[in-house]
Amino acid sequence: MAKRKDLLAMKPKKIAVIGGGSSGWMAAAYLNAALNRNGKTVAEISLVESPDVPRIGVGEATVPSINHILSVIGISEGDFLKRVDGTFKQAIKYVSWLENDGSAYYHPFNRFRGSPIDRSGLNWLMSDRSVPFAHTVSAQPALCDANLSPQMAGPWDFGPPLTYAYHMNALQFADLLRDTSTARGVRHYVDHVTDIEMADNGDIAAVITRDGLRLDADLFIDCTGFAALLIEKKLGVDWVDCSQWLLCDRAVTLHVPYDHHYPGYVRPYTTATALDAGWVWEIPLQSKRSLGYVHSSAFISDEQAEAELRRFEGKHADTLDARIVPFKVGHRAKSWVRNCIAIGLSGGFIEPLESTGLYLSDLATVMLAEHFPYGDDFEPLAFRFNRIMANRFYEILDFINLHYCLSRRHDTEFWREIQKPERVTDRLQAKLAYWRMKPPSPTDFQDQFFPGMPNTALPSGGFAGDHRSPKDAGGIFGVDSHEAILYGMDFLREECSQWYGEDRPPTQIAEIIASRLKLAPQKLPPHDMWLQRAVGMPVYKSASAPSGNAGRQ
Ligand SMILES: Cc1cc2nc3c(=O)[nH]c(=O)nc-3n(C[C@H](O)[C@H](O)[C@H](O)COP(=O)(O)OP(=O)(O)OC[C@H]3O[C@@H](n4cnc5c(N)ncnc54)[C@H](O)[C@@H]3O)c2cc1C
């Protein structure tokens, strides 16, 4: 086997990225920045995107891991926010998920820990629940309620930083990555791939385009979205369907420009409001609000969904154009097969409730840089890559499933169906049974095997004996996120009455959070004001409050 030093001295590997959506450009930009350093070219990267197949155009809310991608690529926060119509996201607010009554809870990115053994979850369970859980462990829910920015106008002097992600225009994000990558040497072809040429050993040899380009490479990254041109259409790798557990398969989207209707503020968080057959996202940008009703076509037609979304938003939405975006929930049996790696929607998709689409693309890209095949032996690297991607996929699937299955809504067929036991994954059922015995704690997430969980084989393949590892210590959603959803959904209410009686003490907010919140209005400007001053967001005239969720503070 060649030594690593010799491998680095080898001639650059050719990488062909097929597809120029967010995942294609993220892969091209990140691999270029991460691999080609110190004046050395390890990878020669080309990207081809079709002029005929538009990008999916959704994918506007992110999680904080996007900061890693941006910093490796070398895009500053200011440039990013200006180029992508960007705003801050500190949390997701869930409205009407437990009951159909407008009640809400937050899943914030920041969490305060009072002591090395954190008892805040347990303390909340032992209290009368008079304050929502997330408000007792994080300043962010109250900062979000007040529409405050997570950044100060001047230099930061407000204690530990507030963790945040961003909202952005997905098309402009891909454009920004395209401009950054091509300026640094990534070759860009706008052409439609019509054929794929195979090598004798079963690898992909080249892609052929309509205009006669033959693009050969050592490694092909399939970023063609749900079309999955290389991984599925050519290599025949199966799609593992997961629609049994997540019923939604379409979104109807609307954009509400602020010069058409400005509610008077820019929320520093995403709102997810449960509707009759799914839920609607509200994503505030600098120029507009983006809405999307994620729904199940088995329970509502596109026309009914569009009408419900328009009613939700209010009269002013009547004149706005709506668009239908179909999708499917599942993953590729293996994301990396031979010299082809599926990244983005071609590799898998879980519905957008916790904004994990771009996260999975970004994880795959970062892992590919770490598992980069400098030599010719791809197999062990691909094996590890596929296992981690499959583990992470199922962790997220369970977590999204959790949001639905604890609901007490029975007002529509959709909500009755989604709570049936067969709609809840075996793993999640085992986790919930375990957490009914013992509330969740950090070590639960170092070993995601739970008593009663069947040790079923995963179709992620690999070597003989491959099955899902019980361990996935690097998961995205740990104890903090699980507590936010579980307790936001009023988990263990009956058990706590039995364990601790009915007469429990009032819920306390940690002193450090209360004192931070007292200072917050002096330190943190309103989100819209910060955007106007720092990145030039226009000043809009406020409309009267709309009748939908946009009107509620
Ligand atoms: C309803 C919905 C909401 C979502 N919301 C979020 C969210 O809030 N947050 C989040 O993180 N993720 C979200 N996602 C996921 C996110 O949109 C995707 O992960 C992201 O946009 C990446 O898409 P992509 O690049 O894989 O595919 P696409 O954007 O579909 O790009 C496919 C590319 O392949 C090219 N192509 C196709 N065929 C050919 C061909 N023959 N020749 C050459 N090129 C070709 C196309 O031209 C295009 O450039 C959402 C997804 C859906 C469906």
The ligand as an SDF file (V2000), in Angstrom:
LIG
                    3D

 53 58  0  0  0  0  0  0  0  0999 V2000
  -40.1960   21.1440    0.3980 C   0  0  0  0  0  0  0  0  0  0  0  0
  -38.7550   21.1620    0.8040 C   0  0  0  0  0  0  0  0  0  0  0  0
  -38.3180   22.0520    1.7660 C   0  0  0  0  0  0  0  0  0  0  0  0
  -36.9740   22.0510    2.1780 C   0  0  0  0  0  0  0  0  0  0  0  0
  -36.5740   22.9040    3.1680 N   0  0  0  0  0  0  0  0  0  0  0  0
  -35.3100   22.8150    3.6320 C   0  0  0  0  0  0  0  0  0  0  0  0
  -34.8610   23.6690    4.6860 C   0  0  0  0  0  0  0  0  0  0  0  0
  -35.5810   24.5410    5.1930 O   0  0  0  0  0  0  0  0  0  0  0  0
  -33.5900   23.5160    5.1090 N   0  0  0  0  0  0  0  0  0  0  0  0
  -32.7360   22.6070    4.5640 C   0  0  0  0  0  0  0  0  0  0  0  0
  -31.6020   22.4830    5.0190 O   0  0  0  0  0  0  0  0  0  0  0  0
  -33.1220   21.8260    3.5440 N   0  0  0  0  0  0  0  0  0  0  0  0
  -34.3700   21.9080    3.0640 C   0  0  0  0  0  0  0  0  0  0  0  0
  -34.7510   21.1320    2.0130 N   0  0  0  0  0  0  0  0  0  0  0  0
  -33.7390   20.3250    1.3310 C   0  0  0  0  0  0  0  0  0  0  0  0
  -32.9610   21.2280    0.3790 C   0  0  0  0  0  0  0  0  0  0  0  0
  -33.8480   21.9130   -0.4770 O   0  0  0  0  0  0  0  0  0  0  0  0
  -31.9820   20.4060   -0.4540 C   0  0  0  0  0  0  0  0  0  0  0  0
  -31.2400   19.5900    0.4100 O   0  0  0  0  0  0  0  0  0  0  0  0
  -31.0370   21.3140   -1.1930 C   0  0  0  0  0  0  0  0  0  0  0  0
  -31.7330   22.2780   -1.9300 O   0  0  0  0  0  0  0  0  0  0  0  0
  -30.1160   20.5290   -2.0990 C   0  0  0  0  0  0  0  0  0  0  0  0
  -30.7670   20.1560   -3.2760 O   0  0  0  0  0  0  0  0  0  0  0  0
  -29.8880   19.4730   -4.3990 P   0  0  0  0  0  0  0  0  0  0  0  0
  -28.7430   20.3670   -4.7270 O   0  0  0  0  0  0  0  0  0  0  0  0
  -29.5650   18.1010   -3.9510 O   0  0  0  0  0  0  0  0  0  0  0  0
  -30.8760   19.3360   -5.6370 O   0  0  0  0  0  0  0  0  0  0  0  0
  -31.4540   20.4190   -6.6580 P   0  0  0  0  0  0  0  0  0  0  0  0
  -31.5570   21.7920   -6.0940 O   0  0  0  0  0  0  0  0  0  0  0  0
  -32.6950   19.8010   -7.1950 O   0  0  0  0  0  0  0  0  0  0  0  0
  -30.3740   20.4990   -7.8190 O   0  0  0  0  0  0  0  0  0  0  0  0
  -30.2640   19.5110   -8.8170 C   0  0  0  0  0  0  0  0  0  0  0  0
  -29.2570   19.9790   -9.8470 C   0  0  0  0  0  0  0  0  0  0  0  0
  -29.0250   18.8940  -10.7530 O   0  0  0  0  0  0  0  0  0  0  0  0
  -29.0200   19.4010  -12.0550 C   0  0  0  0  0  0  0  0  0  0  0  0
  -29.3770   18.3520  -12.9980 N   0  0  0  0  0  0  0  0  0  0  0  0
  -30.4530   17.5190  -12.9840 C   0  0  0  0  0  0  0  0  0  0  0  0
  -30.4390   16.7360  -14.0870 N   0  0  0  0  0  0  0  0  0  0  0  0
  -29.3290   17.0670  -14.8000 C   0  0  0  0  0  0  0  0  0  0  0  0
  -28.7660   16.6370  -16.0260 C   0  0  0  0  0  0  0  0  0  0  0  0
  -29.3420   15.6950  -16.7860 N   0  0  0  0  0  0  0  0  0  0  0  0
  -27.6240   17.2210  -16.4600 N   0  0  0  0  0  0  0  0  0  0  0  0
  -27.0120   18.1670  -15.7310 C   0  0  0  0  0  0  0  0  0  0  0  0
  -27.5050   18.6290  -14.5530 N   0  0  0  0  0  0  0  0  0  0  0  0
  -28.6480   18.0780  -14.0980 C   0  0  0  0  0  0  0  0  0  0  0  0
  -30.0310   20.5440  -12.0440 C   0  0  0  0  0  0  0  0  0  0  0  0
  -29.8090   21.4420  -13.1070 O   0  0  0  0  0  0  0  0  0  0  0  0
  -29.7000   21.1750  -10.6710 C   0  0  0  0  0  0  0  0  0  0  0  0
  -28.6290   22.0680  -10.8240 O   0  0  0  0  0  0  0  0  0  0  0  0
  -36.0710   21.1500    1.5760 C   0  0  0  0  0  0  0  0  0  0  0  0
  -36.5060   20.2770    0.5730 C   0  0  0  0  0  0  0  0  0  0  0  0
  -37.8370   20.2670    0.1920 C   0  0  0  0  0  0  0  0  0  0  0  0
  -38.2830   19.3190   -0.8720 C   0  0  0  0  0  0  0  0  0  0  0  0
  1  2  1  0
  2  3  1  0
  2 52  2  0
  3  4  2  0
  4  5  1  0
  4 50  1  0
  5  6  2  0
  6  7  1  0
  6 13  1  0
  7  8  2  0
  7  9  1  0
  9 10  1  0
 10 11  2  0
 10 12  1  0
 12 13  2  0
 13 14  1  0
 14 15  1  0
 14 50  1  0
 15 16  1  0
 16 17  1  0
 16 18  1  0
 18 19  1  0
 18 20  1  0
 20 21  1  0
 20 22  1  0
 22 23  1  0
 23 24  1  0
 24 25  2  0
 24 26  1  0
 24 27  1  0
 27 28  1  0
 28 29  2  0
 28 30  1  0
 28 31  1  0
 31 32  1  0
 32 33  1  0
 33 34  1  0
 33 48  1  0
 34 35  1  0
 35 36  1  0
 35 46  1  0
 36 37  1  0
 36 45  1  0
 37 38  2  0
 38 39  1  0
 39 40  1  0
 39 45  2  0
 40 41  1  0
 40 42  2  0
 42 43  1  0
 43 44  2  0
 44 45  1  0
 46 47  1  0
 46 48  1  0
 48 49  1  0
 50 51  2  0
 51 52  1  0
 52 53  1  0
M  END
$$$$
